Amino acid sequence: MSQEDTLVEDNAMVNNDKFVEVNYDDAIPNNVDLSSDRQLLRALESWHPNYIDWWKDMGPDGFQNADVYLRTAVGVDPAGWAKFGYVKMPNYRWGILLAPKVEGRTIPCGRHKGEPVWQEVPGEYRSLLRRLIVVQGDTEPASVEQQRFLGKTAPSLYDMRNLFQVNVEEGRHLWAMVYLLVKHFGKDGREEAQALLERRSGQQDNPRILGAFNELTPDWLSFFMFTYFTDRDGKMQLAALAESGFDPLSRSCRFMLTEEAHHLFVGETGVGRTIEATCNAMVKAGITDANDVEAIRKLGVVDLPLLQRKANFHMSVTRDLFGSEISSNGAESFSSGLKGRFNEAKLTDDHQLQDTNYTVTRVVDGKLVDEDAPALRAINCRLLDDYMADCQGGIDRWNKTIEKAGINFKITQPHKGFNRRIGEFAGHRISPTGAILSEADWAAQNGNWLPNASDMEFINSLMKPCHEAGQYASWIAPPRMGINQQPVDYEYVKID
């Protein structure tokens, strides 16, 4: 079993119910019987051309006519849900796919725990539910926009193909949220669906909703960090929404998690292969000191301290996506039954959290203090803690590569308060080891912890395209195996 297969198993949320075939005869592939709802079908068909216009304007720049070896979902059975083949990305069959309905499913948490799940929007939660769907939906096109120029500097055709696979699946995840908006929220939903195509990542006047999705993704190291750390936030949020008492949202997110596993695989193995190339080059050159940065960079690879600084940045920015540790909105999303916790079904409490506490770290009188807070209001804090624990597995595997090479260096996670702009640590300067700093101390030292202009200039100097089949840039090792049993030197993208 490949590493990607393992990751798919780890992250997919599936069951053994009867699977519904996807109808590929329709203009919009689906397993929700779109043809039986003519009004909904017309609304989505009118949105479709606007989506294609957005894709051509803001999708992968310069590669719209390339034939790309992509997987396309053709069902929701985990035993064989996708097919592979060459396709031009504007012709990709984006569709609407929901995991099978679980008969008798009940709301797993909150004040409605044990009641039958909702198939229609509960009126008292209409506004909150719409907001949850819009925010999730907004992240999907945002990441495509952030990554649109990366194909031009791809370190291999294998990596270029993986980038484009992530991009088209983020597009399909946008379709999943738009379907929910248009089907269940009437005129408001149609307007929200159009707004999802009008916002732009990083645009001053009409930016994406969440801050991390307005950051630049200027290079491939940033892309790999994004897909490991930031897409992992997506995994956590989707897993929480998969517990929703609103069943169409739950079913949408359950299948999205199946696709999301590949995105995490791309990030973990991308960083891992970067580390492997660095370690191999150091061993070959007889360099044992990871801090001999000048000598290491002359080898055309990324030094490990720089990888740590990049990881610090992406981890801290992603942690802000979880919102304030203490949140009335988070509490209401849980209490209403619209959003659960990560692995809600495996937790052993009462799933209502009326009389329980959770430990929250905050800054009190210039010191970091752990305090008990009502667990209901600390939902975001718990999800962030679960996220940090989930991140560690890949980091441990990266460190094994470094250790096997005999190099004395470890990638670590910084303190959860490091470089934070939202929540309990906003407005405070905290070092990666958890020391509270003055503004002057932070200014003097943050260049040791976050990428500086010189770092980014060096990374950009490595971003030379490597677009011949079987060739890989100096700074990244080839993968151990190809995609869908194809060879590593397969022509994954046919460029005109």
Buried (B, 14 or more C-beta within 10 A) or exposed (E): EBBBEEBBEEBBBBEEEEBBEBBEEBEBBBBBEBBEEEEBBEBBEEBBEBBBEBBEEBBBBEBEEBBBBBBBBBBBBBEEBBEBEEBBBEEBBBBBBBBBBBEEBEBBBBEBBEEEBBEEBBEEBEEBBBBBBBBBBBBBBBBBBBBBBBBBBBBBBBBBBBBBBBBBBBBBBBBBBBBBBBBBBEEBBBEBBBBBBEBBBEEEEEBBBBEBBBBEBBBBBBBBBBBBBBBBBBBBBBBBBBBBBBBBBBBBBBBBBBBBBBBBBBBBBBBBBBBBBBBBBBBEBEBEEBEBBEEBBEBBBBBBBBBBBBBBBBBBBBBBBBBBBBBEBBBBBBBBBBBBBBEBEEBEEEBBBEEEBBEBBBBEEEEBEEEEBBBBBBBBBBBBBBBBEBBEEBBEBBBEBBEEBEBEBBBBBBBBBBBBEBBBBEEBBBBBEEEBBEEEEBEEBBEEBBBBEEBBEBBEEBBEEBBEBBEBBBBBBBBEEBBBEBEBBBBBBBBE
